[in-house]
Amino acid sequence: MRGNDLTYDSLYEEAKRNGRDGWGGNPRIASGPEQLQRILEKPYVPQSGRALELGCGEGHLCRLLSAQGFDVTGVDVSKIAIDWAIQKPSDAFVDYVHGNLSQPGVLEGQRFDLIVDGNCLHCIIGDDRVVFLRNVYRLLADNGIFFVSSLCTRDAESVTTQRAGLLYRFIPSVERLLQELDRAQFAVLNWELRERNDFNHITVFARKSTATPSMA
């Protein structure tokens, strides 16, 4: 069960039409260096190697990762976003991929030392979340780090939101998100919660556990 992928095309088209630099508006794009610094300052996060951003949008974080010396791939379900990323002038070399990580086999045969969830996981709904996390597990190097940035609910209840009558986001509780990661055989190293008015925001650092990922 998934939302309408074309929803994201329309939102990126709207952002471009309104003169924004990317998804979420210019202030969010401008905060990219600070966001990346918070990720890289953790002692267990690799400082070089191959990096993958999930839900890369127009690629601002990918370009920052490339400037840090990473070999970067960005993937997004929106063709509009990927085309925008490719068209933006930049000295960075990034491999942008139009793909749906809730489908099996995306980026087959590749491995990454750092995988960054660019606020993508809360856009994955229903059983697709199992496939999504299974793909992440497959793509993550054995000693790699998976960074999750996600909305979460303020209480124990998870909710699914809609936009224009279509499924839009799945906002898990903190407990639900941590359980999902555990079932996908990720070992959580650290998580931090920021309280907000409607939904809270959680960041999680995880790596592969030693067990084989669950197929349930």
C-alpha positions in Angstrom: 0.0 0.0 0.0 1.5 3.3 -1.0 0.6 6.9 -1.7 0.4 8.4 -5.1 4.0 8.9 -6.3 2.8 11.7 -8.6 2.0 13.8 -5.5 5.7 14.4 -5.0 6.1 15.4 -8.7 3.4 18.0 -8.2 5.0 19.3 -5.0 8.4 19.7 -6.6 6.8 21.5 -9.5 5.1 23.8 -7.1 8.4 24.5 -5.3 10.1 25.4 -8.6 7.1 27.5 -9.7 7.2 29.5 -6.5 11.0 30.2 -6.8 12.0 28.0 -3.9 15.5 26.4 -3.8 14.0 23.0 -3.0 11.6 20.9 -0.9 10.5 22.6 2.3 11.6 26.1 1.2 14.8 28.1 1.3 15.4 28.1 5.1 15.4 24.3 5.1 17.9 24.2 2.2 20.1 26.8 4.0 20.2 24.5 7.1 21.8 21.7 5.1 25.4 22.3 6.2 24.3 22.4 9.9 22.3 19.2 9.4 25.3 17.4 7.8 27.6 18.6 10.6 25.3 17.0 13.2 25.5 13.8 11.3 29.2 13.7 10.7 30.1 14.7 14.3 29.1 11.4 15.6 32.3 9.3 16.2 30.9 6.2 14.6 29.8 7.9 11.3 32.3 7.4 8.4 34.0 10.5 7.2 34.5 9.2 3.7 33.5 6.4 1.3 30.3 5.8 -0.5 27.1 7.7 0.6 23.5 7.3 -0.5 20.7 9.7 0.2 17.2 8.4 0.2 14.6 10.9 -1.0 17.4 13.2 -2.2 15.0 15.8 -3.8 16.9 18.4 -5.8 20.2 17.2 -4.3 21.3 19.9 -1.8 22.5 17.4 0.8 24.1 15.1 -1.9 26.2 18.1 -3.1 27.3 18.8 0.5 28.3 15.2 1.0 30.2 15.3 -2.2 32.0 18.4 -1.1 33.1 16.4 2.0 34.8 13.9 -0.2 32.1 11.2 -0.3 31.2 9.3 -3.5 27.5 10.1 -3.6 24.4 8.6 -5.0 21.0 10.2 -4.6 17.7 8.4 -5.2 14.2 9.8 -5.4 10.8 8.6 -6.5 10.1 12.0 -8.2 11.3 12.4 -11.7 10.8 16.1 -11.4 13.2 16.2 -8.4 15.9 14.1 -10.1 15.7 16.3 -13.2 16.0 19.4 -11.0 19.0 18.0 -9.2 20.8 17.2 -12.5 20.0 20.6 -13.9 21.3 22.6 -10.9 24.8 24.0 -11.5 27.4 22.4 -9.3 31.0 21.3 -9.2 30.0 18.2 -7.3 29.7 14.8 -9.0 26.6 13.0 -7.8 24.9 9.9 -9.4 21.2 10.8 -9.3 18.8 7.9 -9.7 15.1 8.0 -10.3 13.9 5.0 -8.4 11.4 3.7 -5.9 13.0 2.1 -2.8 9.7 0.5 -1.8 10.3 -1.8 -4.8 12.7 -4.8 -4.6 16.1 -4.7 -6.3 16.8 -1.0 -6.5 20.5 -0.2 -7.0 21.2 -3.9 -7.2 24.8 -5.0 -6.3 25.8 -1.7 -4.7 26.9 -1.0 -1.1 27.2 2.2 0.8 29.2 3.2 3.9 26.6 5.9 4.9 22.9 5.9 4.1 21.0 9.1 4.9 17.2 9.1 5.1 16.3 12.6 3.8 13.0 12.6 5.5 11.9 9.8 3.2 10.9 7.0 5.5 7.8 8.8 6.8 6.6 9.1 3.2 6.6 5.2 2.9 3.3 3.7 3.9 2.0 0.2 4.9 3.9 -2.9 3.8 6.1 -0.9 1.6 8.0 0.1 4.8 9.2 -3.5 5.2 10.5 -3.6 1.6 12.1 -0.2 2.0 14.0 -1.1 5.1 15.0 -4.5 3.6 16.5 -2.5 0.7 18.4 -0.3 3.0 19.7 -3.3 4.9 20.9 -4.8 1.6 22.5 -1.6 0.4 24.3 -0.8 3.7 27.9 -1.9 4.1 28.5 -4.3 7.0 30.2 -1.6 9.1 28.1 1.2 7.6 25.8 3.7 9.3 22.1 4.3 8.5 20.9 7.7 9.6 17.1 8.2 9.9 15.4 11.6 10.0 11.6 11.2 10.5 8.5 12.8 11.8 7.0 10.9 14.7 3.8 11.2 16.8 3.7 12.9 20.2 2.1 9.8 21.8 2.0 6.0 21.4 -0.4 6.1 18.4 0.9 6.1 14.9 -1.1 7.9 12.2 -1.4 8.0 8.4 -2.1 11.4 6.9 -3.6 12.3 3.5 -3.1 15.1 1.0 -5.8 16.0 -1.5 -7.6 12.7 -0.6 -4.5 10.5 -1.2 -2.3 8.7 1.2 0.6 11.0 2.0 2.6 10.1 5.1 2.9 7.5 7.8 3.9 9.1 11.1 5.0 6.4 13.5 5.3 6.6 17.2 8.8 6.5 18.6 8.2 2.9 19.8 6.8 1.8 16.5 9.8 3.2 14.5 12.4 1.6 16.8 10.5 -1.7 16.6 10.5 -1.5 12.8 14.3 -0.9 12.8 14.8 -3.8 15.2 12.7 -6.2 13.0 14.7 -5.1 10.0 17.8 -6.2 11.9 19.3 -2.7 12.6 21.0 -2.1 15.9 20.2 1.4 17.1 23.3 3.3 18.4 21.6 6.6 19.3 18.3 8.4 18.9 17.3 11.9 19.7 13.8 13.5 19.9 12.8 17.1 19.1 9.4 18.2 20.3 7.2 20.2 17.9 3.6 21.4 17.9 1.9 18.9 15.6 4.4 16.0 15.2 7.7 15.5 16.9 10.9 14.8 15.0 13.3 12.0 15.6 16.8 11.2 14.4 18.3 7.7 14.7 21.8 6.3 14.0 21.9 2.6 13.4 24.0 -0.1 11.9 23.4 -3.7 10.8 23.0 -6.2 13.6 24.7 -9.6 13.1 21.5 -11.5 12.5 19.9 -12.2 9.1 17.1 -9.7 8.2 13.6 -10.9 9.0 11.4 -11.7 6.1 8.2 -11.2 8.1 
